[in-house]
Amino acid sequence: MSRKPRRRRATSAAAAAVQQYADVQPSLVPITERYVDLITTQLDDAGINYLSVTGRTKSVASYAAKVERLAEGVDPATEITDVVGVRVITYVHADVAAVADVLGDELVILDDRDLGQETASEGRFGYSSRHVLVTVRDDDASELLGHNASVQIRTVLQHAWAEFEHDIRYKGKIPEEHAPDLDRRFTLAAGLLELADKEFSRIRDVLRATVTEERDEADEEDPRIDAKELATFLNTQYADVGWSRGDHYAWVSGLLLELGITSLDELAGLLTSIDTDSIDARMGYKYPAGAVRRLDDALLAVFGSRYVGLHGNAHRTDLLRARLDKLRADLPEHE
């Protein structure tokens, strides 16, 4: 019978570290929320398609358990880096790298580990997630200065595997005689999910080039362009780019209404007057910006400060002004 690993003996230093964390833990909750808001804004501004951005502040109990596992003499304050945690779930694996790239451009990367790649390099299937430790720049005047955040980035399938595996291994009691078979089944499931992730990527690539939408019955009382019809139109207009988040099509339809554009014919006529190549060159897209982001920049190029001032853009005026600075050279505004 194998011996159970000895638990780290409680020391006054460990107890003091846990108490110190307990004192500051409530103040970290708004820091976590602020990081979630910041990263969500950055991904939306970059036009990245994602499923969700969530956050959690490590509980005191979880912190204490982690302190207990540390070797003697290790400082928990520097070793435990995930007290502020953010998780980004994407639909396909290609977007994991895109999210990491956005974080690298907008924040300071302190550490970056692709655990799926590490597992694959060992010839195994298993836990797959990219863990990026970030902080804000020194000139950031917000309350985030001096606080780091651990960001997990994974696909929805990787997330499902990790959550189920964690639930079974850490919350259930596995009889010793069943452990090898369970390991084998988890490995098999991880391999199948990796194949499924690749198939989802292929499906998206095919649909990007061929998708058509059935028209829903129009709501005669809603003057906005239907979100599904707009998605189909933009898929044709920007055939070489990816999809955007579903709710963003409805949101940009509202912006079009504020501009007085209520039909696809009007929008098509407007876009024919735009030098798309010039806009692309000035924006220098580093990420697979979705169709809504491309339309967003086109409208910004045409309407300039009027577009920045729309009611639906009130939450991001600073971001739009920064983008407008890139676009303004020799581009006329329709004021």
C-alpha positions in Angstrom: 0.0 0.0 0.0 1.4 3.4 -1.0 1.8 6.0 1.7 -0.2 9.1 1.6 1.9 12.2 1.0 2.7 14.1 4.2 0.9 17.4 4.6 3.0 20.4 5.2 3.1 21.1 8.9 1.4 24.3 9.9 3.8 26.9 11.0 3.4 30.4 12.4 4.7 31.8 9.1 2.1 29.9 7.1 -0.6 31.0 9.5 0.5 34.6 9.3 0.5 34.4 5.5 -3.1 33.1 5.4 -4.2 35.8 7.9 -2.5 38.5 5.8 -4.4 37.2 2.7 -7.7 37.1 4.6 -7.2 40.7 5.5 -6.8 41.9 1.9 -9.0 39.3 0.1 -12.2 41.5 0.2 -10.3 44.4 -1.5 -9.3 42.1 -4.3 -12.9 41.3 -5.4 -13.3 44.7 -7.2 -9.8 44.3 -8.7 -10.9 41.0 -10.2 -14.1 42.6 -11.6 -12.1 45.5 -13.0 -9.7 43.0 -14.8 -12.7 41.2 -16.2 -14.1 44.5 -17.6 -10.7 45.5 -18.9 -10.0 42.2 -20.8 -13.6 42.1 -22.1 -13.2 45.6 -23.5 -9.8 44.7 -25.1 -11.2 41.6 -26.8 -14.3 43.4 -28.0 -12.2 46.3 -29.4 -9.9 43.8 -31.2 -12.9 42.1 -32.7 -12.1 38.7 -31.2 -15.0 36.1 -31.0 -15.2 34.5 -27.6 -17.8 32.6 -25.5 -17.3 34.2 -22.1 -14.9 36.2 -19.9 -15.3 35.5 -16.2 -13.4 36.1 -13.0 -12.9 34.9 -9.5 -11.0 36.0 -6.5 -9.3 33.1 -4.7 -11.0 32.2 -1.5 -9.2 32.2 1.8 -9.7 28.5 2.2 -8.3 27.8 -1.2 -5.3 30.1 -0.5 -4.7 28.3 2.8 -4.7 24.9 1.1 -2.2 26.2 -1.4 0.0 27.6 1.3 -0.1 24.2 3.0 1.3 22.6 -0.2 4.2 25.0 -0.5 7.7 23.9 0.5 9.2 25.4 3.7 10.7 28.8 3.2 8.7 29.7 0.1 7.0 33.0 0.3 3.3 32.5 -0.6 2.9 36.2 -1.5 5.3 35.7 -4.5 4.6 32.1 -5.3 0.8 32.1 -5.4 0.1 34.3 -8.4 -3.6 33.4 -9.2 -5.3 35.3 -6.3 -7.0 37.4 -9.1 -8.1 35.0 -11.8 -9.8 35.6 -15.2 -10.9 32.9 -17.5 -11.6 33.4 -21.2 -13.4 30.7 -23.1 -13.2 30.6 -26.9 -15.0 28.6 -29.4 -12.0 27.2 -31.4 -8.4 26.7 -30.7 -7.1 29.3 -33.1 -8.8 32.0 -31.0 -6.8 31.0 -27.9 -3.6 32.4 -29.5 -5.5 35.5 -30.7 -6.6 36.2 -27.2 -3.1 35.8 -25.8 -1.8 38.1 -28.5 -4.3 40.8 -27.5 -3.2 40.5 -23.9 0.4 40.8 -24.9 -0.3 44.0 -26.8 -2.5 45.7 -24.2 -0.9 44.5 -20.9 2.5 43.4 -19.5 3.0 39.7 -19.8 4.9 38.4 -16.7 4.5 34.7 -17.6 3.0 32.7 -20.4 2.6 28.9 -20.3 0.7 26.8 -22.9 0.0 23.7 -20.8 -1.6 21.9 -23.7 1.6 22.3 -25.7 3.7 21.1 -22.8 1.5 18.0 -22.5 1.7 17.4 -26.2 5.5 17.7 -26.2 5.6 14.8 -23.8 3.6 12.7 -26.2 0.5 12.7 -24.0 -3.1 13.9 -24.1 -4.5 15.7 -21.1 -5.1 19.1 -19.6 -5.0 21.9 -22.2 -5.1 25.5 -21.2 -3.0 28.6 -21.7 -2.1 30.4 -18.6 -0.9 34.0 -18.9 0.1 36.2 -15.9 -0.5 39.8 -16.7 -0.3 43.2 -15.1 -1.0 46.8 -16.2 1.7 49.1 -17.5 3.6 51.4 -15.1 1.9 54.5 -16.5 -1.6 53.1 -15.8 -3.2 55.3 -13.3 -6.0 52.9 -12.4 -6.5 50.9 -9.2 -5.1 47.9 -11.1 -1.5 49.2 -10.8 0.5 46.8 -8.6 -2.0 44.0 -9.0 -1.4 41.0 -11.3 -4.1 38.7 -12.8 -3.8 35.1 -13.9 -5.7 34.6 -17.1 -6.7 31.1 -18.3 -7.5 30.8 -22.0 -9.1 27.7 -23.3 -11.7 26.4 -25.8 -15.1 25.4 -24.6 -14.2 21.7 -25.1 -10.9 22.1 -23.2 -12.9 23.8 -20.5 -15.5 21.0 -20.3 -12.7 18.3 -20.0 -10.8 20.3 -17.3 -13.9 21.0 -15.2 -15.1 17.4 -15.3 -11.6 16.0 -14.6 -11.2 18.4 -11.7 -14.6 17.5 -10.3 -13.9 13.7 -10.4 -10.3 13.8 -9.2 -10.5 16.4 -6.5 -14.1 16.0 -5.2 -14.7 12.3 -5.7 -13.1 9.3 -4.1 -11.5 7.1 -6.7 -10.9 3.5 -5.6 -7.2 2.6 -6.1 -8.1 -0.4 -8.3 -10.0 1.9 -10.7 -7.4 4.6 -11.0 -5.4 3.2 -14.0 -8.6 2.7 -16.1 -9.8 6.1 -15.2 -6.5 7.7 -16.3 -6.8 5.8 -19.6 -10.4 7.0 -20.1 -9.5 10.6 -19.3 -6.6 10.4 -21.8 -8.9 9.0 -24.5 -11.4 11.7 -23.9 -8.7 14.4 -24.1 -7.6 13.0 -27.5 -11.1 12.9 -28.8 -11.7 16.5 -27.7 -8.6 17.6 -29.4 -9.9 16.1 -32.7 -13.3 17.7 -32.1 -11.6 21.1 -31.6 -9.9 20.7 -35.0 -13.2 19.7 -36.6 -14.9 22.7 -35.2 -12.2 24.9 -36.7 -12.7 23.2 -40.1 -16.4 23.7 -39.8 -16.0 27.4 -39.0 -13.7 27.8 -42.0 -16.2 26.2 -44.4 -19.1 28.1 -43.0 -17.2 31.4 -43.2 -17.0 30.9 -46.9 -20.4 29.5 -47.6 -22.9 30.3 -44.8 -26.3 31.7 -45.6 -29.0 32.6 -43.2 -32.8 32.0 -43.5 -34.6 35.3 -43.1 -36.8 35.5 -40.1 -40.2 37.2 -40.3 -39.4 40.9 -40.0 -40.6 42.9 -37.1 -42.4 45.8 -38.7 -42.2 47.9 -35.6 -38.4 47.6 -35.3 -36.6 49.9 -37.8 -33.2 48.3 -37.2 -31.6 46.0 -39.7 -32.2 42.5 -38.6 -29.1 41.1 -36.8 -29.2 37.8 -38.7 -29.5 39.5 -42.1 -26.7 41.9 -41.1 -24.5 38.9 -40.2 -25.1 37.3 -43.6 -24.4 40.6 -45.4 -21.2 41.2 -43.5 -20.1 37.6 -44.1 -20.2 38.5 -47.8 -18.8 41.9 -47.5 -15.8 40.8 -45.4 -15.5 37.2 -46.7 -11.9 36.8 -45.5 -12.6 37.5 -41.8 -14.2 35.6 -38.9 -17.5 35.8 -37.2 -18.1 38.2 -34.4 -20.0 37.6 -31.2 -23.7 37.1 -31.8 -24.8 40.0 -29.6 -22.5 42.4 -31.4 -24.5 42.2 -34.7 -27.6 43.5 -32.8 -25.5 46.1 -31.1 -23.9 47.5 -34.3 -27.4 47.4 -35.9 -28.4 49.9 -33.2 -25.5 52.1 -34.1 -26.5 52.0 -37.8 -30.0 53.1 -36.7 -28.5 56.1 -34.9 -26.8 57.0 -38.1 -30.1 56.8 -40.0 -29.1 53.6 -41.9 -32.1 51.2 -41.8 -31.6 48.9 -44.8 -28.9 46.8 -46.2 -29.1 48.6 -49.5 -28.2 51.9 -47.7 -25.4 50.2 -46.0 -24.1 48.6 -49.2 -24.1 51.9 -50.9 -22.2 53.5 -48.1 -19.5 50.8 -48.0 -18.9 51.0 -51.8 -17.6 54.5 -51.2 -15.0 53.4 -48.7 -11.4 52.4 -49.5 -11.3 49.2 -47.5 -7.6 48.5 -48.3 -6.6 52.0 -47.0 -8.5 51.4 -43.7 -6.9 47.9 -43.3 -3.5 49.4 -43.9 -4.0 52.1 -41.3 -5.4 49.9 -38.7 -2.8 47.2 -39.2 -4.9 44.4 -37.8 -2.8 42.0 -35.7 -5.7 39.7 -34.8 -8.5 37.9 -36.7 -10.8 40.9 -36.3 -14.4 39.8 -36.9 -16.8 41.4 -39.3 -18.4 43.7 -36.8 -15.0 45.2 -35.9 -14.3 45.7 -39.7 -17.7 47.5 -40.1 -17.0 49.5 -36.9 -13.8 50.9 -38.4 -15.5 51.6 -41.7 -18.2 53.6 -40.0 -15.6 55.4 -37.9 -13.7 56.3 -41.1 -16.8 57.7 -42.8 -18.5 59.5 -39.9 -15.5 60.4 -37.7 -16.3 62.3 -34.5 -20.1 62.0 -35.2 -19.7 58.2 -34.9 -17.6 58.6 -31.7 -20.4 60.6 -30.2 -23.3 58.2 -30.8 -25.2 57.2 -27.7 -24.4 53.5 -28.3 -20.7 54.3 -28.2 -20.7 56.2 -24.9 -18.9 53.4 -23.1 -15.9 53.4 -25.4 -15.2 56.9 -26.6 -11.6 56.9 -25.6 -10.9 53.7 -27.6 -12.7 55.1 -30.7 -10.8 58.4 -30.5 -7.5 56.5 -30.4 -8.6 54.5 -33.5 -9.8 57.6 -35.2 -6.3 59.1 -34.9 -5.1 56.2 -37.0 -7.7 56.8 -39.7 -7.9 60.5 -40.0 -5.1 61.1 -42.5 -6.8 62.2 -45.7 -10.1 60.5 -44.9 -13.1 62.8 -45.3 -15.7 62.8 -42.6 -19.5 62.8 -43.3 -20.5 65.2 -40.5 
